[in-house]
Amino acid sequence: EDWRVLQSTLYSWIINTIEKDVKSILPRFNNAKDLWDALKNKFSHSDGPQLHQIMMDLSTCRQAEGTSMSNYYSRLTQLWTELDVHEPLVGCSADCNCGRVCSAIEIYASRRASSRLHQFLLGVLPAFSSLRYVILAQNHLPDVDRVFQMFCSEERLH
């Protein structure tokens, strides 16, 4: 019974978040997984020009004067989410016990997180440069969410 409630909730959530144009071209599905798989097959292909646009937007994403830290970070996370669709982390199959490949994935994920931290720091207004330097001087850099919180606290002080 709980599974049916969850299934119905997921199905409704997916259907209610799909744009009307997309919804009109989808056949009727019996469960959320079939619906999700159909959407994935239809829309999850990598598109070179779209990927290039995301990369270009990321390279120019900066906190504009008068823009809150939250709005800037929200825009960055939106671009990162779009990028993740085109460049997902590649995982091992469920029956893999290789270890080396799995640790390579962890290393890649760590490097991607570090890159995102630096993207965030590069786009922050110059008024926050002292906090930027304090963060970069640390031996172990915090994750980007923690750094965002630090900048929000600093922003409230100004």
Buried (B, 14 or more C-beta within 10 A) or exposed (E): EEEEEEBEEBBEEBEEEBEEEEEEEEEEBEEBEEBBEEBEEEEEEEEEEEBEEBBEBBEEBBBEEEEEBEEBBEBBBEBBEBBEBBEEEEEBEEEEEEEEEEEEEEEEEEEBEEEBBEBBBEBBBEEBEEBBEEBEEEEEBEEBEEBBEBBEEBBEEE
